[in-house]
Structure formats: C-alpha cells, structure tokens
Amino acid sequence: MLIDDFIINIFCLIDDEYDVIIKNRLRISGPNPKLKDSEVITMEIVGEFLGMDTDTSIHSYFKRHWTDFFPAIGDHGRLIKIKSDFRDK
C-alpha cells in the first residue's frame, strides 16, 4: 500500500468513527478550528506509525509532504495548541 493510500484510509476510518466514539466536541473554546479533529488524529497516528516520536517531526513531515491533504495545517504552534486541547479533556 502506498503511503498516500494509507493516510487516506486512516483518515476515512477515523472520520467515519469519530462521531460514534466522541459524543461531545473535544475542542469547545476559541474560534472554529481550521483542522478537523479527525485530521489531527490522523496526522498523529500516521506520524507515530512512521516512527516519528515528536510533535515537531510529525508537523514538519506533514507540512513538507502532505499540504495537499491537510491544507489548513498551519504552523507548528497551532498543532501543539490543538493537541493540548485534546489532552485537557
């Protein structure tokens, strides 16, 4: 399986099941996010699968190679903020 197929499959699985598993939005404060929760979770899972163990390396990889799939990825600080919102739940 090609990596782009893998990313698409992981995203579709997460996006389809997200509303079943998560009954309430994880991020409830601030403006509406540009990245969907399922996009952030996909990037984390794929990054970990590929052996990236830091937020910086995961963000850099997706920013460099996959902005077509995740055009709203933004800067590194924004991704860290989103992840910290998840941890607070």
C-alpha positions in Angstrom: 0.0 0.0 0.0 1.3 3.4 -0.9 1.7 6.0 1.9 -1.0 8.3 0.4 -3.4 5.4 0.3 -2.5 4.6 3.9 -3.1 8.2 5.0 -6.5 8.3 3.2 -7.6 5.0 4.7 -6.6 6.1 8.2 -8.4 9.4 7.8 -11.6 7.8 6.5 -11.7 5.3 9.3 -11.1 8.0 12.0 -13.5 10.5 10.4 -16.3 7.9 10.0 -16.0 6.6 13.6 -15.2 9.9 15.3 -18.9 10.9 15.9 -19.6 7.4 17.2 -16.8 7.4 19.7 -16.7 11.1 20.6 -20.1 12.3 21.7 -19.0 15.9 22.6 -16.6 18.1 20.7 -13.1 17.8 22.1 -12.3 21.5 21.4 -15.0 23.7 22.7 -13.3 27.1 23.3 -12.0 29.6 20.9 -12.7 30.0 17.2 -13.7 27.2 15.0 -10.6 25.2 14.1 -9.3 25.1 10.6 -8.2 21.4 11.0 -10.8 18.9 11.9 -10.1 16.7 15.0 -10.0 13.7 12.7 -7.2 15.3 10.6 -5.1 16.0 13.7 -5.6 12.4 15.0 -4.8 11.1 11.5 -1.5 13.0 11.4 -0.6 11.7 14.9 -1.3 8.1 14.1 0.4 8.1 10.7 3.4 10.0 12.2 3.8 7.5 15.0 3.4 4.6 12.6 6.2 6.1 10.5 8.5 6.3 13.6 8.2 10.0 14.4 8.0 10.5 18.1 7.9 14.2 18.4 5.2 16.7 17.5 7.8 18.8 15.7 8.8 15.9 13.4 5.2 14.9 12.7 4.3 18.5 11.9 7.4 19.0 9.7 6.7 15.9 7.8 3.0 16.7 7.0 3.8 20.4 6.3 6.6 19.4 3.9 4.9 16.5 2.1 1.1 16.5 2.6 -0.3 20.0 2.4 -2.5 18.8 -0.4 -4.2 16.5 2.0 -4.1 19.0 5.0 -4.1 22.5 3.5 -5.0 24.1 6.9 -2.1 22.6 8.8 -0.7 26.0 9.7 2.3 26.5 11.9 3.8 24.1 14.5 2.4 26.1 17.5 -1.1 25.7 16.2 -0.9 21.9 16.1 0.6 21.8 19.6 -2.3 24.0 20.8 -4.8 21.7 19.3 -3.2 18.6 20.9 -3.1 20.3 24.3 -6.9 21.0 23.9 -7.3 17.2 23.4 -5.2 16.4 26.5 -7.3 18.7 28.7 -10.4 16.6 28.1 
